[in-house]
Amino acid sequence: MNGQPLMIQALVYLTAGVISVPIAKRLGLGSVLGYLLAGVLVGPFLLDLVGESEDVMRFAEFGVVILLFLIGLEVRPALLWRMRVNIFGLGAGQMAATAALLGAAGMAFGLDWRIALAAGLILAMSSTAIVLSNLEEKGLRQGAVGEATFGVLLFQDLAVIPMFALLPLLAMGGAAAHVEGGHGGELIADLPAWAQPLVVIAAVLAVVIAGRYLTRPLFRFIAAARLREMFTASALLLVVAVAALMELVGLSPALGAFLAGVVLAESEFRRELETDIEPFRGLLLGLFFITVGAGLDIGLVASQPVLILGLVIGLIAGKTAAMYLAARLFRTGKRTSLTTAVALAQGGEFAFVLLGFATGARVLDGELARLLTAVIAVSMAATPLVFAAYERLVLNRTEELAEPERIPFDEGDPDAIVAGFGRFGQIATRLLMANDFKVVLLDNSIEQIDVIRRFGWRVHYGDASRLDLLRTAGADKAKLLIIAIDDRDKAKELVELAKESFPHLSVIARAFDRPHAYELLEAGADGVERETYESALNFGRKALVHLGLSERRALRAAVAFREHDAALFRKLQPAYGQEDRYIMATRASRETFEKLIRAEMARIGREEDGDGDDGDGAPRLGAPERVETDRERV
């Protein structure tokens, strides 16, 4: 059915996805495998309902571009710096180990070392779309596995750029071959070699500068029009424009979209951009997976099933071994290393692009390229099955073996539930228990529970963000939920869940900093405590004593600071979320704050020998008749 109208092709693809994916999910196979099987079914090698899928594939690759843009929005520069070991250490280790292992295997099968090296580098790529979708379905996107996997995938995306320069140098015959078909780069194709890198750098700088200084005024102007569809169109325009620019200068469009996302990660419009683009991501990624399945050469697989199956098993086993070795060299835990290795064991979507480029550059011949394409496609299709088998046979068993003994919730009706029993939660809990309140303790760190149970603490293992666990712990009868976990995003989610499911429950939460405290209050928390605030304030009080102030005056200075800072905290909350306004308000308030503190200290100094104390050298700090919550003060 070649030459099908676009609407008919869209109808076939959407129908196949709508039917196949729910069935695959119901069978426990995952949505990705459902899309891939739908593509195989409607593709040109079976039912041939859509004919050749190259045009649809190019359109569907935009789903990967959007995925990388959304990932970039979540990667703030501080987070990128924190993950530098995973990206440039673990990622480089995975690429080097995999390319070396697979290249050596290729040479053992009689390939020239240049062809073997090129194939090893191409096969070292993994599927960003499949891996992240799979981890998200399994609940592994956050945490050690998610960070390690994301770091490796990001390095692979970055490695595409030098690989486009390296592959032509491996062409048979010595000199770099002319690339047929290319991979983009029309803007720099006619420029001299020395000028091309300059244009590429200029394009990257243009994305960074425009994202930092031009997009915010543009989005403010569009937001002022209060037309939701225009904001959505502008968000898509941004992604398309950046991807097109990167393609014009010969870079990966997905990498350009990721860069644009990183630049906008600190923007006040980040959440709005995510919300508007998210539906397109899911739809286009599904279409991408369908086209991958449709591109699988069933005829080639059927004619050489033993060879294809053997190569797929070898690819998955080799990449798993190489990734596990690299992760262990960087002292990653065994379970995290193995899970990351299995997740990254397939070929990747960029491998298809690199295979086409390598064929055009006469590095690989057409027959080998078709064989590798089939191997990569089958490995991608097999990934959900492989990971499901790993999860059932290995991951769940290791979790069961490692999970601490579950103890029953027999504390009766608790007064309070503490989520997170680390250093912060322990201090709060000890104060409550010393005053004869019944407390249920929850923590999801196996290592932490193993240690603190030795000291006699009755701590329950589990994720407090699970509604069923909160009910079992007694949230229906408890008066207070203390959130002391060290995951700022999960803390906010837990506040929202608790206030929605248990309206009677008072919730106080540990905040990482002032912005996080505002986010928690906005989510519904009744009270927040910045984790280092009181200790830093007490530390400053001791510093004043060491600098010569009396204990009484230092204490009164700390009390005055706390009162004025609390007032400042409430005053600045309405401006949070509007960066420029918040910065200006903070600067203005800081000057006023410092003047008030100086005036208060001067007054305290004048009263040092007056009647401001109770005779014991301490100020009178009477307890209020009623405790006012942070939300009430706001």
Steps between C-alpha positions, in 0.01 A plus 500: 500500500764749394410863452229508765362847576629652823160482669470129425849438640412700813178298537690170475773602746259640757266201474787256541627685806159538663434126464846355567622708793211430745527129417876502561454688828232254613740212424771672705723564197512880526389772260828516307480137389134557408597784267783295346276199437236729346765632262614152402139402431407794274845541344603425144635153584172356638159660432654784299229746602720809483769416248844652548531677835805724445297823481297409806823401681651843446186662636486259791863574592368838611358311797856426612583869455211600726603235753851646520358853533282396794793320660706816460232700683553274801880531493595818677868596459565419866359151445712459186810588700400259774465220242833568330643166618206306356516692172870534423625212713242224482379606154849509350583170670191335349578624149865396517438159656210414267677616184814306597311181584273501196783612275715210619208264435467638148869445431465145631233448232743618233410867460767756426595692815362826359163344417494322836577824688232692308244227570600489867457877541162495327374201698614665826211746465187422703140611450425810707129474423464131588724507807341803664147385416578156641652637822209739546252213471698297755534793742881510464533840329593668830784378718839342440398291197325793335794736553760251376291411195425861416867595531603226255223589253594867511865420430392284205301792358803725540723235338296510179675823400862370501380170350379683190854632464673170586307251287610636158864458614436126534395464136668213316776643286664734748375849423177637631228416253246737363174462687204419283176629631664660804341556830398860464750784514377681188591833659868410533545253213663756267713668766873429539593243764636759745175701491259213559577452873464877551152498347402202716622677816319817393176303456530348848574841652202645315273238659640573846479879469155498340371258760640710783407851386243489218257218577389637837379838364337311211314263732396787727356680197313187391382423853356851527269419207346221713462269200596149604528373143751773413721400791488138382581606143790712626639211702490272194652777287790526741572127483467485120717808448783373720487152344506648149796726584698208642427291192610783272842512669539121505418434865241267646157669517429309820820634656401853404157454654662371818725807512199730458325318784801541729516872425132538588517276808521801733225691320174583675323353196657154540191330642271657242728382218502147641122493531441625145752273325452180701200371293697535176791310652292195583325492164811550288709257705231238447510572127880472508483154659241390243723610213796316654291185502378567145861536385599156624592286196300188579624337180863532609417375850304205358777405256776505765324452835787319671754766401272792600403339831863420580612854421217650709587281797868583455422873479286499814745282695804700385348841579378375837845370591677817381262733684515295819880502492511877442252565781689282746825681415326820611401328826131482419309244705458151352121517476504850347778400258316192378164676466661786307686253276185304414305820432763622250562167326314575173595696190384860467306724266812703424663177381262502201618851412867406545458184289361704214781751537768227516358335189506831316858555613592151365606380844244216496356319199126482443463132592671540838299817569171317433607215727593739783175692450303179550706409808447843655127499427455151647704596808281808551187289460638243746591759767164504682499119510861480617446759773173340610680165532786664690253676729312177573794260531774722647391846610200399708692215661795721595258755642330229704833376629625850578175633643503515879256296702156658493364557848128545568342837564393427857554844654123546521363836390811716456516868582753563225656332196860583412600449136878485480705394800835652420688759707221755467211266574676335794530823698135593451389146588701487823338823617150362433565165667656669803163669547312167484354535150450185292701520178515272192834515317534443122815488290580352157878470542594139563846593623365767738244260650761228549713742702236668714321176588818392677444790739152379585292728276179350362515627140274374222632451148301658219443796271290756689367643172290182459145568611441142614807511726386827659159347573662190649726720714191666649471828309120482537535530879825696537503871575832592339720397206865603520671492159875475553607323179801628307335506156361847437270399213360198683448712811277735304310206347451351846359828634248514216405133544456528878290819488280359224449155658500595870360855534496478878873431517737783587811486284834658583789446263875530480604760240836511329502877457270801482367425144426142602319628809277716281428201275403285798268767638342541159449121487304519826751454784385646831855570610853484360846503649810574296739220588808711577331821617485446878843337520653785297326756720626332816846481343486874436396561862809309619714702259371823657600371846848415375523851358437651844124539539340375818291180490187705571562751223594229249180309582285810461674574170412151375137541615476837323652352184250211505201734540605737222594214266158338557335829405722524191415139406128582501551827314692341213272202444262675254799587279635143486473347154557834326877508489566866423239624748625259766863612457408869515281447807774299672760768436274776630392296802857406587599863547194565718564177690860596581392846619234349727748253648753777568233713665382205710856421607555862599185489712609173661836654577334794675282263703782260590491609862129583509198290594487288186592177676363272766801515722674204350658682211245375246230703327138439580367290215148405605327223306208620287154388596446348156739360242453678170581293189713628213198491270292712741776756528520517121 
